[in-house]
Structures are given as structure tokens and as C-alpha cells.
Amino acid sequence: MDIYHGLDEIAEKYDNMVIALGNFDGVHLGHRELIKKAIELADRIGGVPGVFTFDPHPMTVIQPDCSPPMLLTKEDKIRILSELGARVLIICPFSEEISRLSPEQFVRDILVQKLRVKAVVVGYNYNFGYRGEGTPGMLAEFGRQSGFQVIIIPPVKHNETEVSSTLIRQLLLKGKVSEAAGFLSYYPFVSSRVVTGDRRGRQMGFPTANLNLPENILIPANGVYAVKVHIKGDTFNGVANVGIKPTFDLNQPKNLEVHCFDFSEDIYNTMIKVEFIERLRGEKKFSSANELVARIDEDVQRARRILQAD
């Protein structure tokens, strides 16, 4: 996949571009349908399938106080998008200047002049231009006037429920990671670097890797999870705790620590990926360290059973 972090000189390199437009936060089932249709249409007309998105998310510029946490880091979103078959990924820097473009200016200045699109694919609820005033219907009319085709994708559903990034966020905030996975088409995960912790887990017989949590990325609800951990190309089963360690009254910010089964390597400063497979329980304050150790042992045994069956 060819990746561009701007709009200059793209049109000169490709003929008959078919672009899927969207924010693609989470790259969920609905987003995948847009990209699939763009690829299919490009194949039919001998064109080049591409994906167009903004960075940062427009809400962080327009209404930063109302901007939702993201489901993926920029790096993870690029990696997943690159696996879906489009030839071009355009990541357009979102600015106040772009936010002031009217819907007609967005189409004229970006889609027509900068990209020379042959067709675009959007979801039924896609908005664009100043204050999101542009609608799919308006885009289709602009397309007729400017000579490009517009494909509007109806709602995509999973188990009779419409797929959306908002719904996925709600599920994660409740710790429903296995349910969220059905809408994402992959298990929710965090990719981050292992940092030095307080080594309390090691003292209790359950050595853990503490992760430096990415900023503005949604982490599932506090609690204990059965997880799969990807380290240097290998995958290990384990348990993870998301929370503030209430048993020890540390008054610390939200933390993610992972205990990998049958693993003893030193991985400080290593990038790892933690997939949340199933929530085992909520975070709880125990009366003593011994009581906590006994419960962790139960969590480990239950996680082993779940992950062996997965």
C-alpha cells in the first residue's frame, strides 16, 4: 500500500481513483464494507482503490472537549488498513482551514482537483464540509455535476445490530470485549511499550509486564481479562488487569499490567500487543495481599480454560 500524509501530487500518479471516505476509527465491519466496495468497483473499471481519512480526528479540532477516545492508535489503524487490499492510503492532516471548507469546496478542491476521483464510496451517514453540513445525497449530486460516481453503503449489521464506532466504545466501557470483537472483526487490543512497574506482581508469584498506555486511546473497563499477548513474533496466553490496584491504595492513574503464562523473559522497553479475549471480573479491593493472590490464582486457571478453548 502506498501511504501519503498529504494531498500533493497524488492524482498524477494514479488513474481512475476509487476512494473510500471516512474516519475509519476501529476499522470495524462497516468500514471494511466500504473498502471492499471500493476495491470491487476499481477492479471493474480498471481503477485504483484507495482510502481517504483525516488525522487527527476532526472532532479533536472542531470540538476538542467532545472528542471521543480513539479505538486505535494511528500506527495500528494504518497497519490494519494496509491489510485490507486498497492500493493507496491518504491521511490528510485535519486543520481549522480544512474545517472551514464548505461541502462544495471539499468536493471541488480535494476530491476533484487534488485526487481526480473516478468514484467515491461512503456510508449512509457520512458527513463532510463545514460543520458536517454535507450529506451523502449532496455528495451524489456533486458527483453528477463533476463527473464521478458515488456509492452509498447502507447500514452494516452484526447480529441484527448496526455496527458503529460509538457502539463499540460503549461495549468497551462496559468491559464487553468479546461482544465488541464481533463488530470489529478482531479482538480489541492495545499495542504499547513495556515499562518498569513496582514489581509487586513478581513478589506475589505473578510477574507482570506494565504497559505505558497510549494517550487518547480507549482502554476497556477496569477489571481482569483473559488475554493473548504478542511478543516479538510469538503469542502467549495470559491475564491482564486494567485499573488502579485498589488493594494497595496507590492512588495511581489507570494502569494495564499483563501476566503471561509460561513466560519468563525480560521484555522491558519492548513493544507488545495485548488482545482482550474475555472479561473475567471487575476490579476489586481485597482485604489482604494473600486474599488477592488466591483470587489471581483462580483468575489464571479460568483464563487458561477460556484461552485453550478459543
C-alpha positions as CSV (number, residue, x, y, z in Angstrom):
1,M,0.0,0.0,0.0
2,D,1.2,3.5,-0.9
3,I,0.7,5.8,2.1
4,Y,0.5,9.6,1.7
5,H,0.4,12.1,4.6
6,G,-0.9,14.9,2.4
7,L,-2.6,15.6,-0.9
8,D,0.1,16.9,-3.2
9,E,1.0,15.1,-6.5
10,I,-1.2,12.1,-5.8
11,A,-3.5,12.5,-8.8
12,E,-0.6,12.5,-11.3
13,K,0.4,9.0,-10.1
14,Y,-2.9,7.2,-10.4
15,D,-5.7,6.9,-13.0
16,N,-9.4,6.3,-12.1
17,M,-9.1,6.5,-8.4
18,V,-11.9,4.9,-6.4
19,I,-11.8,6.3,-2.8
20,A,-13.5,5.1,0.3
21,L,-14.1,8.1,2.5
22,G,-14.4,8.0,6.3
23,N,-12.7,8.3,9.7
24,F,-12.2,4.6,10.0
25,D,-11.8,4.6,13.8
26,G,-11.6,1.0,14.7
27,V,-11.7,-0.2,11.1
28,H,-14.8,-2.2,12.0
29,L,-17.2,-4.3,9.9
30,G,-18.9,-1.2,8.4
31,H,-15.5,0.4,7.4
32,R,-14.4,-2.9,5.8
33,E,-17.6,-3.0,3.7
34,L,-16.7,0.5,2.3
35,I,-13.2,-0.6,1.4
36,K,-14.4,-3.9,-0.1
37,K,-16.8,-2.0,-2.4
38,A,-14.1,0.5,-3.4
39,I,-11.8,-2.4,-4.4
40,E,-14.6,-4.2,-6.3
41,L,-15.5,-1.1,-8.2
42,A,-11.9,-0.2,-9.0
43,D,-11.4,-3.8,-10.4
44,R,-14.4,-3.4,-12.6
45,I,-13.3,-0.1,-14.2
46,G,-9.6,-0.7,-14.2
47,G,-9.0,1.9,-11.5
48,V,-7.0,2.2,-8.3
49,P,-8.7,1.6,-4.9
50,G,-7.8,3.9,-2.1
51,V,-8.8,5.1,1.4
52,F,-9.1,8.7,2.4
53,T,-9.1,9.7,6.1
54,F,-8.3,12.7,8.3
55,D,-5.7,12.9,11.1
56,P,-6.3,13.9,13.8
57,H,-10.0,13.0,14.1
58,P,-11.9,16.2,13.1
59,M,-13.6,16.4,16.5
60,T,-10.3,17.0,18.2
61,V,-10.0,20.2,16.2
62,I,-13.6,21.3,15.9
63,Q,-14.8,20.4,19.5
64,P,-11.9,19.1,21.5
65,D,-13.9,18.8,24.7
66,C,-16.4,16.5,23.0
67,S,-13.8,14.4,21.1
68,P,-14.2,10.7,21.9
69,P,-11.2,8.5,22.7
70,M,-10.0,6.6,19.7
71,L,-10.2,2.8,19.3
72,L,-6.8,2.6,17.6
73,T,-3.6,4.4,17.5
74,K,-2.7,6.0,14.2
75,E,0.0,3.3,13.7
76,D,-2.4,0.4,14.4
77,K,-5.0,2.0,12.1
78,I,-2.5,2.3,9.2
79,R,-1.4,-1.3,9.8
80,I,-4.9,-2.7,9.7
81,L,-6.0,-0.6,6.7
82,S,-2.9,-1.8,4.8
83,E,-4.0,-5.4,5.2
84,L,-7.4,-4.9,3.5
85,G,-6.3,-4.7,-0.1
86,A,-6.6,-1.0,-1.1
87,R,-3.5,0.3,-3.0
88,V,-3.5,3.9,-1.7
89,L,-4.0,5.3,1.8
90,I,-4.3,9.1,2.0
91,I,-4.0,10.6,5.5
92,C,-5.0,14.2,5.2
93,P,-3.9,16.5,8.1
94,F,-7.1,18.0,9.5
95,S,-6.9,21.7,10.3
96,E,-9.1,24.6,11.1
97,E,-8.6,25.7,7.5
98,I,-10.0,22.4,6.2
99,S,-12.8,22.5,8.7
100,R,-14.0,25.8,7.1
101,L,-14.3,24.3,3.6
102,S,-17.9,24.1,2.5
103,P,-19.2,20.8,1.3
104,E,-18.9,22.1,-2.3
105,Q,-15.3,23.3,-1.7
106,F,-14.3,20.0,-0.2
107,V,-15.6,18.2,-3.3
108,R,-14.1,20.7,-5.7
109,D,-10.7,21.4,-4.0
110,I,-9.9,17.9,-2.7
111,L,-11.9,15.2,-4.5
112,V,-11.8,16.7,-7.9
113,Q,-8.7,18.9,-8.1
114,K,-6.3,17.1,-5.8
115,L,-7.4,13.5,-6.3
116,R,-9.3,13.5,-9.6
117,V,-11.5,10.7,-8.3
118,K,-13.5,8.5,-10.6
119,A,-15.7,7.3,-7.8
120,V,-16.1,7.5,-4.1
121,V,-17.7,5.1,-1.6
122,V,-19.3,6.4,1.6
123,G,-21.5,5.2,4.4
124,Y,-25.2,6.2,4.6
125,N,-24.4,8.6,7.5
126,Y,-21.3,10.2,6.1
127,N,-20.9,14.0,6.7
128,F,-18.4,16.3,5.2
129,G,-17.6,20.0,4.9
130,Y,-18.1,22.9,7.2
131,R,-20.0,21.8,10.4
132,G,-20.6,18.5,8.7
133,E,-23.3,20.0,6.5
134,G,-22.5,17.7,3.5
135,T,-24.6,14.6,3.2
136,P,-24.3,11.5,1.0
137,G,-27.2,12.9,-1.1
138,M,-25.4,16.1,-1.6
139,L,-22.2,14.2,-2.5
140,A,-24.0,12.2,-5.1
141,E,-25.3,15.4,-6.7
142,F,-21.9,17.0,-6.7
143,G,-20.6,13.8,-8.3
144,R,-23.1,14.0,-11.1
145,Q,-22.1,17.6,-11.7
146,S,-18.4,16.8,-11.6
147,G,-18.3,13.5,-13.4
148,F,-17.6,11.0,-10.6
149,Q,-19.7,8.2,-9.3
150,V,-20.9,8.0,-5.7
151,I,-21.7,4.7,-4.0
152,I,-23.6,4.9,-0.7
153,I,-23.4,1.9,1.6
154,P,-26.4,1.2,3.8
155,P,-26.1,0.3,7.5
156,V,-23.9,-2.8,8.1
157,K,-25.3,-5.0,10.9
158,H,-23.9,-7.7,13.1
159,N,-26.4,-9.9,14.9
160,E,-29.2,-7.6,13.8
161,T,-27.4,-4.6,15.4
162,E,-26.0,-1.7,13.4
163,V,-22.2,-1.5,13.5
164,S,-20.7,1.8,14.7
165,S,-17.6,3.1,16.5
166,T,-19.9,4.6,19.1
167,L,-21.5,1.3,19.9
168,I,-18.1,-0.4,20.1
169,R,-16.9,2.3,22.6
170,Q,-19.9,1.7,24.7
171,L,-19.2,-2.0,24.8
172,L,-15.6,-1.5,25.8
173,L,-16.5,0.9,28.5
174,K,-18.6,-1.9,30.0
175,G,-15.8,-4.4,29.6
176,K,-17.8,-6.4,26.9
177,V,-14.7,-7.1,24.8
178,S,-15.9,-10.4,23.3
179,E,-19.1,-8.7,22.2
180,A,-17.1,-5.8,20.7
181,A,-14.9,-8.2,18.8
182,G,-18.0,-9.3,16.8
183,F,-18.4,-5.7,15.5
184,L,-14.7,-5.1,15.0
185,S,-13.9,-8.5,13.3
186,Y,-10.9,-8.7,15.7
187,Y,-10.4,-8.7,19.4
188,P,-9.9,-5.3,21.0
189,F,-6.2,-4.7,21.7
190,V,-3.6,-2.3,22.9
191,S,-0.1,-2.0,21.4
192,S,2.4,-0.3,23.7
193,R,5.8,-0.4,25.2
194,V,6.6,-2.3,28.5
195,V,7.8,0.0,31.2
196,T,9.2,-0.6,34.7
197,G,6.5,-1.2,37.3
198,D,6.5,-1.6,41.1
199,R,7.5,-5.3,40.8
200,R,4.7,-6.2,43.3
201,G,3.3,-8.9,41.0
202,R,6.7,-10.7,40.9
203,Q,6.8,-10.6,44.7
204,M,3.4,-12.3,44.8
205,G,4.4,-15.0,42.3
206,F,2.8,-13.5,39.2
207,P,5.4,-11.4,37.4
208,T,3.7,-8.8,35.2
209,A,4.6,-6.5,32.3
210,N,3.4,-3.0,32.8
211,L,2.4,-1.1,29.7
212,N,2.7,2.6,29.0
213,L,-0.9,3.4,27.9
214,P,-1.3,5.4,24.7
215,E,-2.9,8.8,25.1
216,N,-6.5,9.2,24.0
217,I,-6.9,5.5,23.2
218,L,-9.9,3.8,24.8
219,I,-8.9,1.1,27.2
220,P,-11.6,-1.4,28.3
221,A,-13.3,-1.1,31.6
222,N,-11.3,-1.7,34.8
223,G,-11.2,-5.4,35.6
224,V,-9.3,-8.7,34.9
225,Y,-9.2,-10.2,31.4
226,A,-8.2,-13.3,29.7
227,V,-5.7,-12.1,27.0
228,K,-3.4,-13.1,24.2
229,V,-0.1,-11.3,24.2
230,H,2.1,-10.9,21.1
231,I,5.8,-10.5,21.8
232,K,8.5,-10.4,19.2
233,G,6.5,-12.6,16.8
234,D,5.3,-15.1,19.4
235,T,1.9,-15.4,21.0
236,F,1.3,-16.2,24.7
237,N,-1.8,-16.7,26.8
238,G,-2.2,-14.7,29.9
239,V,-4.3,-12.5,32.2
240,A,-4.4,-8.7,32.4
241,N,-5.5,-6.3,35.0
242,V,-6.9,-2.9,34.0
243,G,-7.3,-0.4,36.8
244,I,-5.8,1.4,39.8
245,K,-4.8,-1.5,42.1
246,P,-7.2,-0.6,44.9
247,T,-5.9,-3.3,47.3
248,F,-2.7,-1.3,47.7
249,D,-4.3,2.2,47.8
250,L,-1.6,3.5,45.5
251,N,-3.8,6.4,44.3
252,Q,-2.3,5.9,40.8
253,P,-3.8,6.5,37.3
254,K,-5.3,3.8,35.2
255,N,-2.8,1.0,34.5
256,L,-2.5,-2.1,32.4
257,E,-0.4,-5.0,33.6
258,V,-0.1,-8.4,32.0
259,H,0.9,-11.8,33.3
260,C,1.9,-14.2,30.5
261,F,1.7,-17.9,31.2
262,D,4.8,-19.9,31.0
263,F,7.0,-16.9,30.1
264,S,10.0,-15.5,31.9
265,E,11.9,-13.3,29.5
266,D,13.0,-9.7,30.3
267,I,10.9,-7.6,27.9
268,Y,11.4,-4.1,29.4
269,N,11.1,-1.4,26.7
270,T,9.7,-4.0,24.2
271,M,6.6,-3.2,22.1
272,I,3.9,-5.8,22.7
273,K,0.3,-6.2,21.7
274,V,-2.4,-7.3,24.2
275,E,-5.6,-8.7,22.9
276,F,-8.6,-8.7,25.3
277,I,-10.4,-12.0,24.8
278,E,-12.9,-12.1,27.7
279,R,-13.5,-10.2,30.9
280,L,-13.2,-12.4,34.0
281,R,-14.4,-10.0,36.6
282,G,-14.4,-6.4,37.7
283,E,-11.6,-4.8,39.7
284,K,-12.0,-5.4,43.4
285,K,-10.3,-4.3,46.6
286,F,-9.2,-7.3,48.7
287,S,-8.6,-7.3,52.4
288,S,-5.0,-8.6,52.1
289,A,-2.3,-9.5,49.7
290,N,-2.9,-13.1,50.4
291,E,-6.5,-12.9,49.5
292,L,-5.6,-11.1,46.3
293,V,-3.0,-13.9,45.4
294,A,-5.7,-16.6,45.9
295,R,-8.1,-14.7,43.6
296,I,-5.4,-14.2,41.0
297,D,-4.7,-17.9,41.0
298,E,-8.4,-18.5,40.3
299,D,-8.3,-15.9,37.5
300,V,-5.3,-17.6,36.0
301,Q,-6.9,-21.1,36.0
302,R,-10.2,-19.7,34.5
303,A,-8.2,-17.8,31.8
304,R,-6.3,-20.9,30.9
305,R,-9.6,-22.8,30.3
306,I,-11.1,-19.9,28.2
307,L,-8.0,-19.4,26.1
308,Q,-7.4,-23.1,25.5
309,A,-11.0,-23.3,24.1
310,D,-10.6,-20.1,22.0
